[in-house]
Amino acid sequence: MALVPRKIRALDPYQAGKPIEEVKREYGIEHVIKLASNENPQGPPQSAIAAANAALSSCHRYPDPSGYALRTKLAERFRVKLENVIHGAGSEGIMSTIMRTFLLDDDEIITAAGSFIGFRVLAEAAGNIVHWVNMKDYRYDLAAMAEQINDYTKIIYIANPDNPTGSHVTTAEFDEFMTHVPDRVLVILDEAYFEYAQATSDYPDSMHYRYDNVITLRTFSKVYGLAGLRVGYGFAHETLIGNLFKVKLPFEMSIPAQAAALAALDDDAYLQRSLDINRAGMALYEKTFTDWGIRYVPSVTNFITIVFDAPEVATDFSQKMLKEGVIVRPLGGFRQPNCVRITIGLSEENNFCLKAMENVLKDR
Ligand SMILES: Cc1ncc(COP(=O)(O)O)c(C=O)c1O
């Protein structure tokens, strides 16, 4: 249809992980687990459910567009001013606002090929020139990205840690990279998996820096178990935040979502359990894959990515896992066609997944 711009016609529709019910129906099996979308396997925090429920009684009102209570709490927690904090419908919601706020037609974007699909969709929909820089050994190649900076560069996107590889940019790499970035270029540091990566000694926590041209994005979708409520936040210089607020959809974060996030932030026990479950699961996968001689990318997140020899092998593996009742994520859509991503689950889910893998791989 002529009314649809070419750049939009050219987009691939987003393909989410298959829903559990669909796999049950398709394969006629009862027990199906989903380890495909990097969600928190614990379920949401009870504290957040209670807060969201209570907040529903005010949902005839519009949400507070300033997100005052949540932003204040985040500002206190991370020792910044209220003016340095923005909230939005997931970190992707804020990413979308960033693109609409700062990008002009001639502006160019630099990021890694095969990184987070959500950013790729936004970049392609914007229609600006994007320099997709190949990763090296499933890691961002910041030196190669720095070489792409030119007079038109406006936005550089770095997912740290990355999804779908789980790898991270180190402090030394980030410091060196920033020496090449002019002040007029905005660096988006997407730290959706920050809480999992934080303990890694060479992981650069962007809040230790105070660059005026860096925006840090974080989320309640992962370690805080609130993916379905769409709660994200960002930190940046007050001028950037002030302008983002002019463009952001004013009521973007709903009343129950704001209330749930506030409660989740106080739920240290939930956070700790999330991290403990993840650490144990990750250790199990790493050990098993090493024992089995399966190639994987070392990950500081809540998922682990396996590397196969060829795209067909990866697709075949994912299909066979479905028949075993395990939904994993083949990464063709992420432009990593040799890879399959597995989200760390609860202990029983991880055991079920490894048993299924054993069945699938012994047939090869
Ligand atoms: C790197 C990265 N950024 C952002 C997101 C999206 O987070 P949100 O749910 O806050 O939009 C994800 C979710 O998978 C992600 O992996």
The ligand as an ORCA input file, in Angstrom:
! r2SCAN-3c Opt
* xyz 0 1
  C      19.020     -5.178     26.362
  C      17.571     -4.961     26.645
  N      17.107     -3.726     26.730
  C      15.811     -3.472     26.979
  C      14.914     -4.505     27.160
  C      13.476     -4.177     27.330
  O      13.220     -3.854     28.596
  P      11.809     -3.235     28.983
  O      10.931     -4.379     29.304
  O      12.152     -2.385     30.157
  O      11.312     -2.418     27.850
  C      15.341     -5.813     27.097
  C      14.382     -6.907     27.250
  O      14.549     -8.005     26.837
  C      16.702     -6.052     26.827
  O      17.152     -7.287     26.717
*
